Amino acid sequence: MSFLALFATLSGKQAAGRMRVWRALRSQGAATLRDGVYLLPAADAHASTFEEIAGLARSAGGTADIYRLHGRDEAQHASLLALFDRAGEYAVLVEAIHAADPSDTRLVRTLRRNFLALSAIDFFPHDARRQAEAALADLEARASGEPRQAAGSIRPLQLAEYQGRIWATRQHLWIDRMASAWMIRRFIDRQAQFLWLDAPDRCPEHALGFDFDGAAFTHVEGLVTFEVLLRSFGLEADPALSRIAAIIHCLDMGGLPVAEAAGIEAVLAGARSRASSDDELLDEASRLFDHLHDHYLHTHTP
């Protein structure tokens, strides 16, 4: 195996340029051979990366050249490979995973993103990566009350039989529960009352649970709870609801990307940080979903 070596020099007076180059090198996983010399495994994509970073260095008034480098023997080759060892970074990530509260779904998602970012620059993975992935999978499995896919099928239900009911879900609302509660109140049961549970196993028998294991409405057939409610009550004919469903699925389970999803998540995260209760949060989120629904209803193309 060979490596690409970027030789870059910038004077101490070019602090901003040095910082831009350093950040670019760090984000791309380049290893430091010595001050001003950086390595990436030889590959076309990495050659393009180094060309871009070299351009940054030159535009800041520095110099930059790219060479191909080989270890002269097995020992030197091993020492070059060791420069890319991510074990220490994985250890820090695993420590954060072990310290994380499984009920903090935003933190769990952040740790997943951090793992993916680290994996993307781990060019020579070994046990440390597998251990981090296993720890993360365990954390995600323990995420408080997050529903697993339930067995069974979705059967059609009559709206008339679900009026004036008490609906219950886990407290500290987030994407799927927010959207589901909004749809329940606007399209399914306008007289709905909501209970926010501190634990799913405390759901009263008379309440209709949603979005937790064992609930009346939860993840089934690869669908999130919002989609299950949509199909159960025959609301798929509403094109605006179907478009919102795609956003909720993207944010809750991943899959096909939706352009608006990141913006919707950011707005809801802001609402969540400001709300003093789940009731207040639902009211705030409902305004967003109302606006979104009205917009989609009058927009004929996705």
C-alpha positions as CSV (number, residue, x, y, z in Angstrom):
1,M,0.0,0.0,0.0
2,S,1.1,3.5,-0.8
3,F,0.2,6.9,0.7
4,L,-0.3,10.4,-0.6
5,A,1.7,13.0,1.2
6,L,0.8,16.6,1.3
7,F,3.7,19.0,2.1
8,A,2.2,22.3,3.1
9,T,3.8,25.4,4.6
10,L,2.1,28.6,5.9
11,S,3.8,31.3,7.9
12,G,2.8,32.1,11.5
13,K,1.3,35.3,10.2
14,Q,-1.3,33.3,8.3
15,A,-3.3,32.1,11.3
16,A,-6.7,32.1,9.6
17,G,-5.3,30.2,6.6
18,R,-3.5,27.7,8.9
19,M,-6.7,27.1,10.8
20,R,-8.8,26.5,7.6
21,V,-6.2,24.0,6.3
22,W,-5.9,22.3,9.7
23,R,-9.7,21.9,10.0
24,A,-9.9,20.5,6.4
25,L,-7.2,18.0,7.1
26,R,-8.8,16.9,10.4
27,S,-12.3,16.5,8.9
28,Q,-10.9,14.3,6.1
29,G,-8.9,12.0,8.5
30,A,-5.4,13.0,7.4
31,A,-2.6,11.7,9.6
32,T,0.3,14.0,10.6
33,L,3.7,12.5,9.7
34,R,5.5,15.6,11.0
35,D,4.7,19.3,11.1
36,G,3.6,20.3,7.6
37,V,3.5,16.8,6.2
38,Y,0.1,15.0,6.1
39,L,-0.9,11.6,4.8
40,L,-3.9,9.8,3.4
41,P,-4.1,6.4,1.8
42,A,-3.5,6.6,-1.9
43,A,-6.9,6.7,-3.7
44,D,-8.4,9.0,-6.3
45,A,-10.9,10.5,-3.8
46,H,-8.1,11.3,-1.4
47,A,-6.0,12.8,-4.2
48,S,-8.9,15.2,-5.0
49,T,-9.1,16.0,-1.3
50,F,-5.5,16.9,-1.0
51,E,-5.7,19.0,-4.2
52,E,-8.5,21.0,-2.6
53,I,-6.6,21.5,0.7
54,A,-3.4,22.4,-1.3
55,G,-5.5,25.1,-3.0
56,L,-6.5,26.4,0.4
57,A,-2.9,26.6,1.5
58,R,-1.8,28.4,-1.7
59,S,-4.7,30.8,-1.5
60,A,-3.6,31.8,2.0
61,G,-0.1,32.6,0.7
62,G,1.5,29.3,1.5
63,T,3.0,26.5,-0.5
64,A,1.7,23.0,-1.1
65,D,2.9,19.9,-3.0
66,I,1.6,16.3,-3.2
67,Y,3.8,13.2,-3.4
68,R,3.3,9.5,-3.3
69,L,5.0,7.8,-0.4
70,H,5.9,4.1,0.4
71,G,7.3,2.6,3.5
72,R,10.8,1.3,2.7
73,D,10.2,-1.9,4.7
74,E,7.5,-3.7,6.7
75,A,8.4,-1.9,9.9
76,Q,8.2,1.5,8.4
77,H,5.0,0.6,6.6
78,A,3.5,-0.5,10.0
79,S,4.5,2.8,11.6
80,L,2.7,4.7,8.8
81,L,-0.4,2.6,9.3
82,A,-0.3,3.3,13.0
83,L,-0.7,7.0,12.3
84,F,-4.2,6.2,11.3
85,D,-5.1,4.3,14.4
86,R,-8.5,5.6,15.7
87,A,-8.5,3.5,18.9
88,G,-8.2,6.5,21.2
89,E,-11.0,8.3,19.5
90,Y,-13.2,5.3,19.7
91,A,-12.4,5.0,23.4
92,V,-13.6,8.5,24.0
93,L,-16.8,7.8,22.0
94,V,-17.4,4.5,23.9
95,E,-17.0,6.4,27.2
96,A,-19.6,8.9,26.1
97,I,-21.9,6.1,25.0
98,H,-21.6,4.3,28.4
99,A,-22.4,7.6,30.2
100,A,-25.4,8.4,28.0
101,D,-28.9,8.4,29.3
102,P,-30.9,6.1,27.0
103,S,-34.0,8.3,27.3
104,D,-32.2,11.3,25.8
105,T,-33.0,10.4,22.2
106,R,-31.3,13.5,20.8
107,L,-28.1,12.5,22.5
108,V,-28.4,9.0,21.2
109,R,-28.8,10.3,17.7
110,T,-25.8,12.6,18.2
111,L,-23.7,9.7,19.3
112,R,-24.8,7.7,16.2
113,R,-23.8,10.6,14.0
114,N,-20.4,10.9,15.8
115,F,-19.8,7.2,15.3
116,L,-20.6,7.5,11.5
117,A,-18.4,10.5,11.2
118,L,-15.5,8.7,12.9
119,S,-16.1,5.5,10.9
120,A,-15.9,7.5,7.6
121,I,-12.3,8.5,8.4
122,D,-11.3,5.1,9.9
123,F,-9.5,3.8,6.9
124,F,-8.1,0.7,8.6
125,P,-10.8,-0.5,11.0
126,H,-10.2,-3.1,13.7
127,D,-11.6,-4.2,17.1
128,A,-12.1,-0.7,18.5
129,R,-14.6,0.2,15.8
130,R,-16.6,-3.1,16.4
131,Q,-16.6,-2.4,20.1
132,A,-17.9,1.1,19.7
133,E,-20.6,-0.1,17.3
134,A,-21.7,-2.8,19.7
135,A,-21.9,-0.3,22.6
136,L,-23.9,2.1,20.5
137,A,-26.3,-0.7,19.4
138,D,-26.8,-1.6,23.0
139,L,-27.6,2.0,23.9
140,E,-30.0,2.3,21.1
141,A,-31.7,-0.9,22.1
142,R,-32.1,0.5,25.6
143,A,-33.5,3.9,24.5
144,S,-36.3,4.5,26.9
145,G,-39.6,3.2,25.5
146,E,-38.6,3.6,21.9
147,P,-40.9,1.2,20.1
148,R,-39.7,-1.8,18.2
149,Q,-41.4,-3.0,15.1
150,A,-44.5,-4.9,16.3
151,A,-45.7,-8.1,14.6
152,G,-49.1,-8.1,12.9
153,S,-50.9,-6.0,10.3
154,I,-52.8,-2.7,10.2
155,R,-56.6,-3.1,10.2
156,P,-59.0,-0.4,9.1
157,L,-60.8,1.5,12.0
158,Q,-63.9,3.7,12.1
159,L,-63.4,7.3,13.3
160,A,-66.8,7.2,15.0
161,E,-65.6,4.6,17.5
162,Y,-62.6,6.8,18.6
163,Q,-64.2,10.0,19.6
164,G,-63.8,11.7,23.0
165,R,-61.1,9.3,24.0
166,I,-58.0,9.6,26.2
167,W,-54.8,9.0,24.3
168,A,-51.5,8.3,26.1
169,T,-47.9,8.3,25.0
170,R,-44.5,8.8,26.5
171,Q,-43.7,12.2,28.0
172,H,-41.0,14.5,26.6
173,L,-42.5,14.5,23.1
174,W,-40.4,14.2,20.0
175,I,-41.0,13.9,16.3
176,D,-43.3,10.9,15.9
177,R,-45.2,11.5,19.1
178,M,-45.6,15.2,18.4
179,A,-46.9,14.6,14.8
180,S,-49.1,11.7,15.9
181,A,-50.7,13.8,18.7
182,W,-51.3,16.6,16.3
183,M,-53.0,14.3,13.7
184,I,-55.1,12.7,16.4
185,R,-56.4,16.0,17.6
186,R,-57.0,17.5,14.2
187,F,-58.1,14.6,12.0
188,I,-59.1,11.7,14.2
189,D,-60.5,12.8,17.6
190,R,-61.1,16.6,18.0
191,Q,-62.1,16.0,21.6
192,A,-59.0,14.0,22.4
193,Q,-57.4,14.3,25.8
194,F,-53.8,13.4,26.2
195,L,-51.8,11.7,29.0
196,W,-48.0,12.0,29.0
197,L,-46.6,8.9,30.6
198,D,-43.4,8.8,32.6
199,A,-43.3,5.1,31.9
200,P,-45.2,3.1,29.2
201,D,-46.1,0.4,31.7
202,R,-48.2,3.0,33.6
203,C,-50.6,3.5,30.7
204,P,-54.2,3.2,32.1
205,E,-56.3,0.4,30.7
206,H,-59.0,2.9,29.4
207,A,-56.4,5.0,27.5
208,L,-55.4,4.5,23.9
209,G,-51.6,4.2,23.9
210,F,-49.5,5.2,20.9
211,D,-45.8,5.1,20.1
212,F,-44.5,2.6,22.7
213,D,-44.2,-1.2,22.8
214,G,-47.5,-2.8,23.5
215,A,-49.5,0.4,22.6
216,A,-52.7,0.3,20.5
217,F,-50.8,2.2,17.8
218,T,-47.1,1.8,17.3
219,H,-44.5,0.8,14.7
220,V,-45.8,-2.0,12.4
221,E,-44.8,-3.2,9.0
222,G,-41.8,-0.9,8.8
223,L,-44.0,2.2,9.4
224,V,-43.7,4.8,12.2
225,T,-46.7,5.5,14.5
226,F,-47.8,8.5,12.5
227,E,-48.0,6.3,9.3
228,V,-49.8,3.6,11.2
229,L,-52.5,6.0,12.4
230,L,-52.7,7.5,8.9
231,R,-53.4,4.1,7.4
232,S,-55.6,2.8,10.3
233,F,-58.1,5.6,9.9
234,G,-58.0,5.8,6.1
235,L,-56.4,9.2,5.9
236,E,-53.9,8.4,3.1
237,A,-56.1,10.1,0.6
238,D,-55.0,13.4,2.1
239,P,-51.8,14.2,0.0
240,A,-50.6,16.8,2.5
241,L,-50.7,14.2,5.4
242,S,-48.8,11.7,3.2
243,R,-46.1,14.2,2.6
244,I,-45.8,15.0,6.3
245,A,-45.7,11.2,6.9
246,A,-42.6,11.0,4.7
247,I,-40.9,13.7,6.8
248,I,-41.8,11.9,10.1
249,H,-40.5,8.6,8.8
250,C,-37.3,10.2,7.6
251,L,-36.6,11.8,11.0
252,D,-37.8,8.9,13.2
253,M,-36.4,5.9,11.3
254,G,-34.2,7.2,8.5
255,G,-34.6,5.9,4.9
256,L,-35.3,8.1,1.9
257,P,-34.2,11.7,2.5
258,V,-36.7,14.5,2.5
259,A,-35.5,18.0,1.7
260,E,-37.5,19.7,4.4
261,A,-36.8,17.2,7.1
262,A,-33.7,18.9,8.6
263,G,-35.5,22.3,8.8
264,I,-38.6,20.8,10.4
265,E,-36.4,19.0,13.0
266,A,-34.6,22.2,13.8
267,V,-37.8,24.2,14.3
268,L,-39.3,21.4,16.5
269,A,-36.0,21.2,18.5
270,G,-36.3,24.9,19.2
271,A,-39.9,24.6,20.3
272,R,-39.0,21.7,22.6
273,S,-36.2,23.7,24.2
274,R,-38.6,26.6,24.9
275,A,-41.7,24.7,26.0
276,S,-42.3,24.4,29.7
277,S,-44.6,21.3,29.3
278,D,-45.6,18.7,26.8
279,D,-49.0,20.4,26.5
280,E,-47.3,23.7,25.5
281,L,-45.0,21.8,23.2
282,L,-47.9,20.1,21.4
283,D,-49.6,23.4,20.9
284,E,-46.5,25.0,19.5
285,A,-45.8,22.0,17.3
286,S,-49.4,21.9,16.1
287,R,-49.0,25.4,14.7
288,L,-46.1,24.2,12.6
289,F,-47.9,21.1,11.4
290,D,-51.0,23.2,10.6
291,H,-49.0,25.6,8.5
292,L,-47.1,22.7,6.8
293,H,-50.4,20.8,6.0
294,D,-52.0,23.9,4.6
295,H,-48.9,24.6,2.4
296,Y,-48.8,21.0,1.1
297,L,-52.5,20.9,0.5
298,H,-52.1,23.8,-2.0
299,T,-48.8,22.5,-3.5
300,H,-49.5,19.9,-6.1
301,T,-45.9,18.7,-6.7
302,P,-43.6,17.3,-4.0
